[in-house]
């Protein structure tokens, strides 16, 4: 800076050099230390430190924590998987962006609420005791009510609901279960296996032929938008249409998933629609029957047009 004499470090005493060095080190550390608020926002799963020590993953495995840290009031939309016709079906729920996995599970345990066309196999009164994520495995600790009541189908679908809800996060590929703080190999008297950790592929029979994961019901759309999900249809083909409240077809077409005919694939379909007045609409994805050409495996998502 101009107007100030320069300091010749060669003439400093040893005591002064050490003091300057310590000050410089403190400044360097302060400038170089990353701020939590600088972390990029991503939809990663969170770790709950309240998980009982016996329920946590080994410390040798890195634990994934939520990367949303910029605003204590920040929220995000998570998918929560309930059941429609005994198949998993996602809806959106607003959760704390700092702990999205915990928020999604807590929303799942609350039940479908106002979504009257959906049900849940998870017994009322089930509570979340803890959750941790390590090495791609989410370990969830639920109260003992989770294993109460119901038959084999009920047990399968409730486990599927938890697995699908947690594996929406890119850091989670499988789910391990604890009940009341202790690891379990199976759920309920029917003995639905949960060890080794369960993945989505373990529940193909509980997954609809066409699973639309975006847009979620109630989403406000702008043209064009992208519909994504998974499907297992004949020759991997699906059809789609977008219809407004008056019954006018705004868009229609077909697409192909990455696989089909017995193997589940993924799809990402961009859809542009004709100009329309703001209001409600229905996005429909379906398959055409090889026997009579009728619509089968129909999925309808109520949406809003901007």
Long-range contacts (C-beta under 8 A, 24 or more apart in sequence): 36-69, 37-69, 37-70, 39-67, 39-68, 39-69, 39-70, 40-67, 41-67, 41-68, 41-70, 41-97, 42-67, 42-68, 42-170, 43-76, 43-78, 43-100, 43-168, 43-169, 43-170, 44-100, 44-169, 44-170, 44-171, 45-100, 45-101, 45-131, 45-133, 45-138, 45-166, 45-169, 45-171, 45-172, 46-98, 46-99, 46-100, 46-101, 46-102, 46-131, 46-133, 47-131, 47-132, 47-133, 48-99, 48-102, 48-130, 48-131, 48-132, 50-129, 50-130, 51-129, 51-130, 51-131, 51-132, 51-139, 51-141, 52-129, 52-130, 52-141, 52-181, 54-181, 54-182, 55-129, 55-130, 55-132, 55-139, 55-141, 55-178, 55-181, 55-182, 55-183, 56-132, 56-139, 57-132, 57-133, 57-134, 57-135, 57-137, 57-139, 58-134, 61-134, 61-135, 62-134, 62-135, 63-132, 63-133, 63-134, 64-133, 64-134, 64-171, 66-97, 66-98, 66-99, 66-100, 66-101, 68-97, 68-98, 68-100, 69-98, 71-97, 72-98, 74-98, 76-100, 77-216, 78-103, 78-104, 78-107, 78-165, 78-168, 79-104, 79-165, 79-168, 79-213, 79-216, 80-104, 80-107, 80-108, 80-165, 81-108, 81-160, 81-161, 81-164, 81-165, 82-108, 82-111, 82-112, 82-115, 82-118, 82-119, 82-120, 82-161, 83-118, 83-119, 83-120, 83-121, 83-157, 83-161, 84-117, 84-118, 84-119, 84-208, 85-208, 86-153, 86-157, 86-206, 87-206, 87-207, 87-208, 88-157, 88-160, 88-161, 88-164, 88-203, 88-206, 88-207, 88-208, 88-211, 89-118, 89-208, 90-164, 90-168, 90-211, 90-212, 90-213, 90-216, 91-115, 91-118, 91-216, 91-217, 92-216, 92-217, 92-218, 92-219, 100-169, 101-131, 101-133, 101-138, 101-166, 101-169, 101-172, 102-128, 102-131, 104-165, 104-166, 104-168, 105-131, 105-140, 105-162, 105-165, 105-166, 108-161, 108-162, 108-165, 115-217, 120-158, 120-161, 121-150, 121-153, 121-154, 121-155, 121-157, 121-158, 121-161, 122-146, 122-158, 122-161, 122-162, 123-148, 123-149, 123-150, 123-158, 129-178, 129-180, 129-181, 130-178, 133-169, 133-171, 133-172, 136-171, 136-172, 136-173, 136-174, 137-172, 137-173, 137-174, 137-175, 137-176, 137-197, 138-166, 138-167, 138-169, 138-172, 138-174, 138-175, 138-176, 139-175, 139-176, 139-177, 139-178, 140-166, 140-175, 140-176, 140-177, 140-178, 141-178, 141-179, 141-180, 141-181, 142-177, 142-178, 142-179, 143-179, 143-180, 144-179, 144-180, 146-179, 146-187, 147-179, 147-184, 147-187, 147-188, 148-188, 150-188, 151-190, 152-190, 152-192, 155-187, 155-188, 155-190, 155-192, 156-192, 156-203, 156-205, 156-206, 157-206, 158-187, 159-187, 159-192, 159-194, 159-198, 159-203, 160-203, 160-206, 160-207, 163-198, 163-199, 163-200, 163-202, 163-203, 164-200, 164-203, 167-199, 167-200, 168-213, 173-199, 174-198, 174-199, 175-199, 201-264, 204-232, 204-264, 207-232, 207-264, 208-297, 208-299, 209-233, 209-287, 209-296, 209-297, 210-238, 210-285, 210-286, 210-287, 210-297, 210-299, 211-299, 212-283, 212-285, 212-299, 212-301, 215-283, 215-301, 215-303, 216-301, 217-301, 217-302, 217-303, 218-302, 218-303, 218-304, 219-301, 219-303, 219-304, 220-303, 220-304, 220-305, 220-306, 221-273, 221-281, 221-303, 221-304, 221-305, 221-306, 222-306, 223-271, 223-272, 223-273, 224-270, 224-271, 224-272, 224-273, 225-270, 225-271, 226-268, 226-269, 226-270, 226-271, 227-267, 227-268, 227-269, 227-271, 227-283, 227-285, 228-266, 228-267, 228-268, 228-269, 229-266, 229-267, 229-285, 230-257, 230-264, 230-265, 230-266, 230-267, 231-257, 231-260, 231-264, 231-265, 231-267, 232-259, 232-260, 232-261, 232-262, 232-263, 232-264, 232-265, 233-257, 233-260, 233-261, 233-287, 233-297, 234-260, 234-261, 234-287, 234-290, 235-260, 235-261, 236-260, 236-261, 236-265, 237-287, 237-288, 238-267, 238-285, 238-286, 238-287, 239-285, 239-286, 239-287, 239-288, 239-295, 240-269, 240-271, 240-283, 240-284, 240-285, 240-286, 241-283, 241-284, 242-271, 242-273, 242-281, 242-282, 242-283, 242-284, 243-281, 243-282, 243-284, 244-276, 244-277, 244-279, 244-280, 244-281, 244-305, 245-279, 245-280, 245-281, 248-276, 250-274, 250-276, 250-281, 273-305, 276-305, 277-305, 278-304, 278-305, 278-306, 279-304, 279-305, 280-304, 280-305, 281-305
